[in-house]
Amino acid sequence: MTMVVGCAAYEEGRRIADLDIDRLTEFESKTGRFVWIGLHEPSEDILRKVQQRFGLHDLAVEDALKAHQRPKLEVYGESLFIVMHTAQLVEHKVQFGETHVFAGKGYVISVRHGPSSSYAEVRARCEKAPRMLRQGEDFVIYAIMDFIVDNYLPVVDAVEEEIETLECDIFNDKFERSTVERIYELKRQLLALRRVVAPVAEISNRLMRFDLPVVDKRVYPYFRDVHDHAVMVNDSVDYLRELLNSALDVDLLLASVGQSEVTKKLASWAAILAVPTAVAGIYGMNFEHMPELRWTFGYPVVVGGILAACSFLYWRFKKSGWL
C-alpha cells in the first residue's frame, strides 16, 4: 500500500517540484513557498521523518499515528493540528475514517486513516486555481475541509432515499421485524454521523479567529462557507432522525391497528360460534325431559334456529365493520 500519495512544492500558486519524502531537508524554504504532503496510514518511520523536517509537535504526531481521535483543532506554537472525520456509504452502511492536518508556515501535511476518498482530487482542483492557491497554506486547509464536508452530502442523500423506501413499505402494510431493525440501524448511523459533523462547524468557526497562526483573514469567507455547509448537513441529519422517529411510531401504530383488526375478527367469529356451541352443549347433557326432545321436527328446528342466529350475528358484525 502506498503511504505517500503526494509530495510537492508550490510557489506563487503553482507546483514547482515533486519531492522525495526521504530528501525533504534538501528543499529550500522561503517566503511564498510551501510543501504539501499527503500521507495514507503512514508508518511511524515516515511520520517521524516529516516531524523532524518541519518540527511537528510530539503530541500531534502521536495522535496522527494512533488515530481514533475526536474532531478537534489544536494550536502548537505557530502551527495548527486539525482532526476531522470522513464518512462514506459502503454497502448501505456508513463507514467513518479520519483525516489529520498539520499546517504551519511552509507546509501542509494531511494524514488519512480508514475509509475516505483520496485527496488527489483536492490537489488537482487547487492546482487548477493558481490564483486561489497563491494564498498559501490556509487555502489548502480550506480545500481539504470543504472536500470532507461535501462528501457528507451523498451519505445524507442516500440515507434520505432509504428512509423514503422504508416509509413506502410501512404504508403498504409490509410490516416486518426487519423494518424495525433497519430503522434502528439508520438511527444509530445518523447519530454517529452527527457526532462527526457537529464539531466541524465549531472548528471552521474557530479558524476565523484572529489569534490563530497560519490562517489569514482573506480566507475567512471560505471557512465561513465550510461552516454553513456543516450546519446545513447537521440540520439535515437532525431532520432525518426526526423522520425515522416518526416512521417508527407510525410502523408500531399500524402494527397495533392491524392486531386490533385481527382481534375484532377473532372476537366476531367466537361470538358466532358460541351460538351452536351453547345449543349443542345444552342438548348434549342427556336429560330425559327436554323441550321437543321426542318431536319429529325438533332436530331441523334447532338446526334452523342455530343457522338463523349465526346468520343474524354475521350480518351485524359485517355491518359494523368487524368482519
N, C-alpha and C positions, 0 to 999 in steps of 0.2 A: 504494500500500500504506500502511495506517495504521501510523505508527510509535509513536504514543502511544495505547495501548489502554486506559489507565485512569489517572486522576489525581484523587485525592480526599483530603480531610482527615477525620480521625477524632478524636473526643474522648469519653472515657469509654466506649469500645467501640461508638460509633455514628458513622455518617457525618454530618458536619455541613455539608460543602460539596464541590461538584465544582469543581476548579481548572483554570485555563488554564495550560498549560506555559510560556507567554510572560509570565505575570504572577505567578510564584511569589513574587517579592520583596514583593508586596503582602499576602501571607498572614502573619498574626502568629503566631509560635510561642510556646508556653507549656507549662508542666508538664501532663502528661496528654493532650497533643495531639500527633498526628504525621500526616505526609503519606505516602501510599502511592502510588507511581508505577509503572506498568507500561509498559515500552517493548519494541517488537519491531523488532530490527535498526535501531536509530536512526541518524540521520546524526550526523556529528561536531558539527554546529551545535547540535542538540538536547541532546546529551550534555554539551557544554560549558556550556550554559545551566544544566543541572541541577548540574553541578560547581560553577559559580560561586555558585549559591544555597546549596548545602549543604557546600561546602568539601571535595569529594571529592579524594582523592589522585591526583596525575598518573599514577602507575604503574598504579593500579587502573583509571582511565579509559582509559588506553592499552590495557590488556588487554581491557576491555569492547568497545572499538572494533574491535580486530583479531580477537577470538575465538580459536579454536583453542588454548585453554589447557588445561592439565591440571587435574583436580579438586583444589581446594585451599581452605584457609582462611587468610586473612592479616589481621593487625591493623595498622591505621594510626591511631595515637593512640587516640582514643576511638571509633573506628568499625571495622566489620568489612567484609571483602570476601570473598565466598564464590563459588566456581565449581563448578558441578555439571553433569554431562552428562545429557541426557534421551535416552530410547530409545523408538522407535515401530516397529511392524511395518507395512511398506508393501509390498504385493505380494510377500509371503513373504520379504521381506528386512528385516533390522534396520537402521534408519537412526538416526543419532545427531545431537543438537543440543546446544546449550549454554545454560545459564542463569547469569547473573552477578547477584549480590545485593549491593547496598550497604546497610548498615544503621548507623545512629547515632541519637543522641538526637534524636527529632523527625522521623525519615524512614526509609522503606524503599523502595528502588528496585530493581526487577527488570528485567533486560535479557535478552531471548531472542534466540538466533541458531539458524538451521537448524530442522529438523523438531522440533516439540514441540507439546503441547496448550496451548490458551490457558489462562491463569491466571484468567480471568473466573470459572470455577467455584470456584477457591480463594477469591477475593474474596467471592463470593456466600455461600459456606459460612461464612466468618468473620463476615460481617455478620449471618448468622442466629444467631450465638452471641455476642452483645454482652458477655456475662459473661466469656467467654474472651478476646475481642478487647480488653477493657479492660486486660488485662495488658500490651498495648503492642507495641512493635516486635519483641521476641523471639518473641512468639506468631505473628506474621506470617512470620518466618523459619522457624519450625517448620512452619507450614501449607504453605509453598512446598516445603520439603524433603520433607515427608510426601507431598505430591501427586506429586512427581517419583519417589520410591521406589515408591509404589503403582502408577505407570504402568510400572514394570519387570515387574510380575507378569503382565499379559496377554502380554507378549513371551515370558516364560519358559514360560507355559502353551501358547502357540502352538507354540513350538519343541518342547515335550514331545509334543504331538499329532503333529507331523510326524515325530518320531523313532519314535513308535508305528507310524505308517503305513509308515515305512521298514523297521521290524522285520517287519511282516506281509509286505511284498514280498520281503524276504530269505528268510523261512521258507516262502514259497510258490514257491520256486525261480524267482523273477523276477530272476535276476542280470543286471544291465546295467551298462555303463560309467557311465551317468548316475547310478546309485545311489551309486557310489563318489564321484563328483564332488559329489553333493548332501551326502553325509556330510562331506566335506572342507569344503564351504561352511558347513555348520552349525557345525562345529568352529571355523572361523575367526570366525564371528559370535559364538559363545559366548565365545571368548577376548577379543574386543573388548568384549563386554558385561561380562565380569569386570573388565576394566581400568576400566570406567566405575563399576561398583557397589562394588568393594572400597574405594576411598578414602572413600565416603560414611560407612562405619562409623567410620573414623578422624575424619572431620570432625565427625560428631554426637557422638562421644566427647569430642573436644576442646572442644566447645561447653558441656560440663558442668563445665569447669574454672573455678575462682574468679578466675583472673587475666584473664578476658576482659571487655571492656566490653559494654554493651547487654543482655547476657543475665542475667536474674535467676534465682536458684536455684529459684524457684517453677515455672519452665518446664523444669527438668532432667528430670522424669519424661517429658515429651513428647519430648525429644530422645533419651531412653533408648529410647522406643518406636520412633523412627526408626532408631536403632542396631540394635535387634532385628530389624526388618524388613529392613534392609540385609544383616545377617548371614544371615538366612533366604534371601534372594534369592541371595546369594553361594554359600551351600551348595547351593542348587538348581542353580545354574549348574555347579558342580563335579560334582554328581551326573549332570547331563545330559552333560557332557563324558565322564565315565566310561562312560555308556551308549553314546555314539557310538563310543568306542574299542572297546567290546565288540562293537557292531554291525558295525564294520569288520572286526574279527578273524573274527567268525562268517561274514560275507559272503565274505571271502577263503578261509576254511576250506571253506565249502560249494562255492565255485567250484573249489577244489583237489580236493575229493571228486568233484565232477561230472566233472572232467577225468580223474581216476583211473578212474571208471566207463567213460568213453569209451575210455580206453586199454586196459582189460581186454577190452572188446568187440572192439576192433580186433585185439588180440593173439589172441583166440579164433578169429575168422574167418580171420586169417592162418594159424594152425596148421591149421585145417580145409582151407583152400585149398592148403596146402603138399602135402597127400597127392596130389591129382590132378596138381598141377604136377610133383612129383617123378616119378610114374609116366610121365606124358606126356613128360617130359624124357628119361627112360631109353629109351623106345621110339621117341623121335624122333632117336636117334643114328645110325640107318640101318646098324647092324651086320648082317652076313649071318647069323651064327649067334646067335640069341637064343631064350630059352625060349618054347616054344609059339608060335613065330612063324608056322608054317605049319599050326597046328592049327585045325580048323574052329570050335571053340568058344573059341578063345583070346581074341577080342575081347570077347564077352559076359562071360567070366570076369573079365577085367581090369576092365571097367566095373563089374561087380558088386562086385568087391573094393574098388574105389575108393569106391563108394556105401556099402558096409558100414563101411569105415574112417572115412569122413566122418560117417556117422550115429552111430557109437560116440563119436567125439570131440565131436560136438554134444551128445550125451546127457551126457557127462562135464562139459562146460563149463556146461551148463544146470543140472546138479545142484549144481555148486559155486558158482553164482550169478554166473558171468562173463557169461552170456548171458540 
